[in-house]
Amino acid sequence: MGSIALTECATAHSSASPPTVCLTPSAKPWNLTPLMESTALSRAAGCCVTAAVTLDRPATVVCPTTTSPHMLAKLRAAGASDVIVHGADLASAGEYLQRHILPRDPNGVYVPPFDHPDIWAGNGSVVHEVAAQLAERGEGRKAPDAVVCSVGGGGLLNGVCGAMDAVGWGRECAVLAMETRGTDSLARALEAGELVALREIGSEARSLGARQVSEETFRLARDPRRDVRSVVLEDREAAMGCWRLADDERLMVELACGVNVALCYDQARLERAVGKKLTRESKVVIVLCGGNDVTVEKLHQWRKEFGDVEKEIPHNADVPSESTAPGHT
């Protein structure tokens, strides 16, 4: 198989250029209090807290009970003025925030974790970066064979699809929408032909813990003008992707990202997902979208618990051939 490029979404904290969250800039200037809910220190949570700290404003974060103590501590350390734990999932946490927390602050701004066009546009910037770097390598405007990205609520997928339209990548570039079993709300919605809300989150990939994808995500996945393909793997396979990536590329990611990598270690299964044979000239872009909820101890625990899964993956499977740190692709 050809090049597999790893491209990392911008991390939540960047001393060079702190991110800001501005969902309604014309109507609400930044003399307000950002409020949001999140399952972990995701891009949305991190950007919200970082923006609030940068602007010397308080930020309240509401997290579901599935959020690990490690992640709660990270949010507090990042500068959140208050971290509230409520509800079993993202939807419950968000409902609590909007009904009980937001009304207490007349200047409060609700920052959702994934369902807003500004968030989609920010996520989509990774595609523009990849397109520019492919052009620098003499590829012109030629699209890669596939982009692999995970789906929780769908904010990343929405951004990727929108940006692909902007750079001229059409149906020739498949989008592999990755979920773990138990967070597979998109896969179930596509199967049912309508939006489906999971009864509960049955996966340890907490960053994918939205019981229902956004309406825009469902629309894009069903759009015949693009090639979005739903793929669901088990937690143990996502864990394998995490430790193999740590071994091969010295990058630590959480399960929500490991699921993207895991597929690409099995070329036959990757080819079935993409729908065509991949050659040495083929190009697959894997979006590395979560590295906060992971520790060395977790990687060791996953390998100890799920190590047998490697027997199912060919040992000669291609490892990523072009790894990149943030800012490179």
C-alpha positions in Angstrom: 0.0 0.0 0.0 1.2 3.5 -0.6 1.4 6.5 1.7 -0.6 6.7 4.9 -0.3 10.2 6.3 -1.2 11.0 9.9 -2.5 14.5 10.4 -3.2 15.8 13.9 -6.0 18.2 14.7 -4.7 21.3 16.5 -4.5 20.7 20.2 -6.6 22.6 22.6 -3.7 24.6 24.1 -1.2 26.4 21.8 1.0 29.0 23.4 1.8 30.4 19.9 -1.8 31.2 19.0 -4.4 30.5 21.6 -7.7 29.5 20.0 -10.9 31.4 20.5 -14.5 30.4 20.3 -16.8 32.9 18.7 -20.1 31.4 17.7 -22.1 34.6 17.3 -19.6 37.4 17.0 -21.9 40.0 15.5 -24.6 39.6 18.1 -22.5 38.9 21.2 -19.2 40.6 21.6 -16.7 39.1 24.0 -17.8 40.6 27.3 -19.8 37.4 27.9 -19.4 34.2 29.9 -18.7 31.1 27.8 -20.6 28.0 29.0 -20.4 24.6 27.5 -20.8 20.8 28.0 -18.3 18.2 27.0 -17.4 14.6 27.7 -13.7 15.3 28.0 -11.1 17.9 27.2 -12.0 17.7 23.6 -11.1 20.4 21.0 -14.4 22.2 21.8 -13.9 22.1 25.6 -10.2 23.0 25.4 -10.9 25.9 23.0 -13.7 27.2 25.2 -11.6 27.1 28.4 -8.5 28.5 26.7 -10.5 31.3 25.0 -12.1 32.2 28.4 -8.8 32.2 30.2 -7.2 34.3 27.4 -10.0 36.8 27.6 -10.1 36.7 31.4 -13.6 35.3 31.5 -15.0 32.4 33.5 -15.9 29.1 31.8 -18.3 26.5 33.2 -18.0 23.0 31.8 -20.6 20.3 32.3 -19.4 16.8 31.9 -21.3 13.5 32.0 -20.6 11.0 34.8 -18.6 8.8 32.3 -15.8 11.5 32.2 -12.7 10.1 33.9 -11.2 11.9 36.9 -8.1 12.4 34.8 -10.0 14.5 32.4 -11.9 16.4 35.0 -8.5 17.3 36.5 -7.2 18.4 33.1 -10.2 20.8 32.7 -9.7 22.4 36.1 -5.9 22.7 35.4 -6.7 24.4 32.1 -8.5 27.2 33.9 -12.2 26.2 33.9 -13.9 28.3 36.6 -16.3 25.4 37.4 -16.5 21.8 36.3 -19.9 20.2 36.9 -20.5 16.5 36.5 -24.1 15.6 35.6 -25.9 13.1 33.4 -25.0 9.8 31.9 -24.0 11.2 28.4 -23.4 14.3 26.4 -27.1 14.9 25.7 -28.0 14.8 29.4 -25.1 17.1 30.3 -26.1 19.6 27.6 -29.7 19.6 28.6 -28.8 20.2 32.3 -26.5 23.1 31.3 -29.1 24.8 29.1 -32.0 24.3 31.5 -30.3 24.9 34.9 -26.9 26.6 34.5 -27.3 29.0 31.5 -30.4 30.8 32.7 -28.5 31.9 35.8 -26.2 34.0 33.7 -27.9 36.5 31.5 -24.6 37.1 29.6 -23.8 33.4 29.2 -23.0 31.9 25.8 -23.6 28.2 25.2 -20.7 26.6 23.3 -21.8 23.1 22.0 -19.2 20.4 21.7 -19.9 19.6 18.0 -23.2 20.9 16.6 -22.4 24.4 15.2 -21.1 25.6 11.8 -18.2 27.5 13.4 -17.0 24.3 15.0 -17.4 22.4 11.7 -15.4 25.1 9.9 -12.6 24.9 12.5 -12.4 21.1 12.2 -12.4 21.4 8.4 -9.2 23.5 8.4 -7.2 20.2 8.6 -8.4 19.3 5.1 -7.2 22.7 3.7 -3.8 22.0 5.3 -3.6 18.6 3.8 -4.6 19.9 0.4 -2.0 22.6 0.5 0.7 20.2 1.5 -0.2 17.7 -1.2 0.1 20.6 -3.7 3.5 21.5 -2.3 4.6 17.9 -3.1 3.6 18.2 -6.7 0.2 16.4 -6.4 -1.7 19.4 -7.6 -5.4 19.3 -6.7 -5.6 15.5 -6.8 -7.6 14.1 -3.9 -6.3 11.3 -1.7 -8.0 7.9 -1.9 -9.6 8.2 1.5 -9.8 10.3 4.7 -10.3 8.4 7.9 -12.0 10.2 10.7 -14.0 9.2 13.8 -17.6 10.2 14.5 -19.1 11.1 17.9 -21.6 13.8 17.4 -20.3 14.4 13.9 -18.6 17.8 14.2 -15.3 16.5 12.7 -17.1 14.7 9.8 -19.2 17.8 9.0 -16.0 19.9 8.9 -14.1 17.4 6.8 -16.9 17.0 4.2 -17.5 20.8 4.0 -13.8 21.4 3.4 -13.5 18.6 0.9 -16.1 20.4 -1.2 -14.1 23.6 -0.9 -10.8 22.1 -2.1 -12.5 20.1 -4.9 -12.3 16.6 -3.5 -15.3 14.8 -4.8 -16.6 11.3 -4.7 -13.1 10.0 -5.7 -12.1 10.5 -2.1 -13.9 8.2 0.3 -14.6 9.4 3.9 -14.4 6.5 6.3 -16.7 7.5 9.3 -15.3 5.4 12.2 -17.2 4.5 15.3 -16.7 2.0 18.1 -19.4 -0.5 18.9 -21.6 1.1 21.5 -21.1 4.7 20.1 -22.3 3.7 16.6 -25.2 6.1 16.4 -24.4 7.1 12.8 -24.1 3.4 11.6 -27.5 2.7 13.2 -29.1 5.8 11.8 -27.9 4.8 8.3 -29.3 1.3 8.7 -32.6 2.6 10.0 -32.9 5.4 7.4 -33.5 8.0 10.1 -31.8 9.5 13.1 -31.4 7.1 15.9 -30.6 7.9 19.6 -28.7 5.2 21.4 -30.2 4.1 24.7 -26.8 4.3 26.3 -23.1 4.6 25.5 -21.7 1.1 25.5 -18.0 1.9 24.7 -15.0 3.1 26.6 -14.3 5.6 23.8 -15.9 8.4 25.9 -15.0 11.1 23.4 -17.4 9.5 21.0 -20.1 9.5 23.6 -22.9 11.3 21.7 -26.1 9.2 21.7 -27.2 10.8 18.4 -25.3 12.4 15.6 -26.2 15.9 14.4 -28.8 16.3 11.6 -26.1 17.7 9.4 -24.0 14.6 9.9 -26.8 12.3 8.9 -27.6 14.4 5.9 -23.9 14.4 4.7 -23.6 10.7 5.2 -26.6 10.0 3.0 -25.7 12.6 0.3 -25.3 10.7 -3.0 -22.8 13.4 -4.2 -20.2 12.2 -1.7 -18.8 8.9 -0.6 -19.2 8.6 3.1 -18.7 5.0 4.4 -19.6 3.9 7.9 -17.2 1.6 9.7 -17.7 0.2 13.2 -14.9 -1.5 15.2 -14.7 -3.0 18.7 -13.1 -1.2 21.6 -10.3 -3.9 21.7 -9.5 -3.1 18.0 -9.4 0.7 18.8 -7.1 -0.1 21.7 -4.8 -2.1 19.4 -4.6 1.0 17.2 -3.5 3.1 20.2 -0.6 0.9 21.3 0.5 0.1 17.7 0.7 3.8 16.9 2.6 4.4 20.2 5.1 1.6 19.2 5.5 2.7 15.5 5.2 6.5 15.7 5.7 7.4 19.4 2.3 9.0 19.4 -0.2 8.5 22.3 -3.9 8.7 21.4 -7.1 7.7 23.0 -9.6 5.1 21.8 -11.6 7.6 19.9 -8.6 8.1 17.6 -7.2 4.6 17.9 -10.2 3.3 16.0 -9.1 5.3 13.0 -5.6 3.9 13.0 -6.7 0.3 13.7 -8.5 -0.1 10.4 -5.4 0.9 8.5 -3.2 -1.8 10.0 -5.3 -4.4 8.1 -4.9 -3.6 4.4 -7.5 -6.1 3.3 -10.2 -4.7 5.6 -9.1 -1.1 4.7 -9.6 -1.9 1.0 -13.0 -3.4 1.7 -13.9 -0.2 3.5 -12.6 2.1 0.8 -14.1 -0.1 -1.9 -11.1 -0.5 -4.1 -7.6 -1.9 -4.3 -4.9 0.2 -2.8 -1.5 0.4 -4.4 1.9 1.9 -3.5 0.7 5.1 -5.1 -2.5 5.3 -3.0 -2.9 7.9 -0.3 -4.9 7.6 2.9 -5.2 10.4 5.4 -5.9 9.5 9.0 -7.1 12.3 11.2 -5.6 12.0 14.7 -8.3 13.6 16.7 -7.9 12.7 20.4 -4.9 12.5 22.6 -6.1 13.9 25.9 -7.8 10.9 27.6 -4.8 8.5 27.4 -1.8 7.7 29.7 1.0 5.2 29.6 -0.8 3.2 32.2 -3.9 3.0 30.0 -1.9 1.8 27.0 -0.3 -0.9 29.1 -3.7 -1.9 30.5 -5.3 -2.1 27.1 -2.4 -4.2 25.7 -2.6 -6.5 28.7 -6.4 -6.9 28.3 -6.8 -7.0 24.6 -3.4 -8.2 23.4 -4.9 -11.2 21.6 -6.5 -9.0 19.0 -3.0 -8.6 17.3 -3.2 -12.2 16.3 -6.1 -11.2 14.0 -4.1 -8.5 12.2 -1.4 -9.5 9.7 2.1 -8.8 11.3 3.3 -7.5 8.0 0.6 -4.9 7.8 1.9 -1.5 6.6 2.6 0.9 9.4 2.0 4.6 8.7 4.7 5.7 6.4 4.5 9.4 6.8 3.8 10.5 10.3 3.5 14.1 11.1 3.7 16.3 14.2 1.2 19.2 14.6 1.8 21.6 11.8 3.1 19.0 9.3 1.3 16.4 7.2 
